Amino acid sequence: MSHVRQLTPLRVRTVWISDVHLGFRGCSADMLLDFLHTVACETLYLVGDIVDVWNMRRGLYWPQTHNNVIRTILGKAKHGTRVVFVPGNHDEVFRDHVGIRFGNVEIVEDAVHEARNGRRLLIVHGDEFDGVVTCHPWLARLGSFAYDWLLESNRWLNGVRRRLGMGYWSLAGFLKRRVKNAVSYIGGFEQAVAREARRRGVDGVVCGHIHHAEIRDIDGIAYHNCGDWVESNTALIERFDGTIELLHWSDIVAGRSSAAPAETVAAVRQTG
């Protein structure tokens, strides 16, 4: 990538990414490629909605950068990285293939990851805990179309902001933080996922689905949400001591010009 300076590889034990939405115009494929080329890990979890089949049914959009993301992931799998794919609702067609391997990628319904410090984490996409998706799938698709429209508007708005010399600003993120129902929905989703982790007898959970990156404690359950690669450009990583951090990659890229790689990554993270 010509617009950023390549970092020295960031070596970690585990990486989790979700909600990439390849096949959707709002996907930040360039930013994700930069992340994947920078980070080396033992295990890579793909926590659902990696390919946006819903959107592709409305019209094919698949530029070379989206193909490069798939090739990079398969390349990691070929060269020793364990890659585990937990399909989400937007790529639910892959749930028909749970239990098989595709290009050295394991496809599973869910997984339990044991961190280096002994904590056990349930890995799920999370749509099964979303009442809108499970009870009213037609309403979920309608909401998806509205969200796509919002992101297209956001892209136009930020194009104007760039020409004016202003930084990136997420309209969708702003509305999520301000609209009472959205805040209530996020809180209800987080509580439901935490309850399932408690029922399964694990110490925490890693999920995606709601495009809201977060690490926090919910009544003794360690809740981790990967975020997405449409708005927030975030990923979860596990260090070799078992510490789990949330990386905001857009901010890390923006800070490269003046800081060393390790300093940049350390400055833009949330730890849990």
Sequence and secondary structure as in RCSB ss.txt:
>XXXX:A:sequence
MSHVRQLTPLRVRTVWISDVHLGFRGCSADMLLDFLHTVACETLYLVGDIVDVWNMRRGLYWPQTHNNVIRTILG
KAKHGTRVVFVPGNHDEVFRDHVGIRFGNVEIVEDAVHEARNGRRLLIVHGDEFDGVVTCHPWLARLGSFAYDWL
LESNRWLNGVRRRLGMGYWSLAGFLKRRVKNAVSYIGGFEQAVAREARRRGVDGVVCGHIHHAEIRDIDGIAYHN
CGDWVESNTALIERFDGTIELLHWSDIVAGRSSAAPAETVAAVRQTG
>XXXX:A:secstr
 TTS     EEEEEEEE    BTSTT  HHHHHHHHHHEEEEEEEE S SB HHHHTTS    HHHHHHHHHHHH
HHHTT EEEE   STTGGGGGGTT EETTEEE S EEEE TTS EEEE  SGGG HHHHH HHHHHHHHHHHHHH
HHHHHHHHHHHHHTT     HHHHHHHH HHHHHHHHHHHHHHHHHHHHTT SEEEE SS   EEEEETTEEEEE
   TTTT EEEEE TTS EEEEEHHHHHHTGGGS HHHHHHHSEEE 
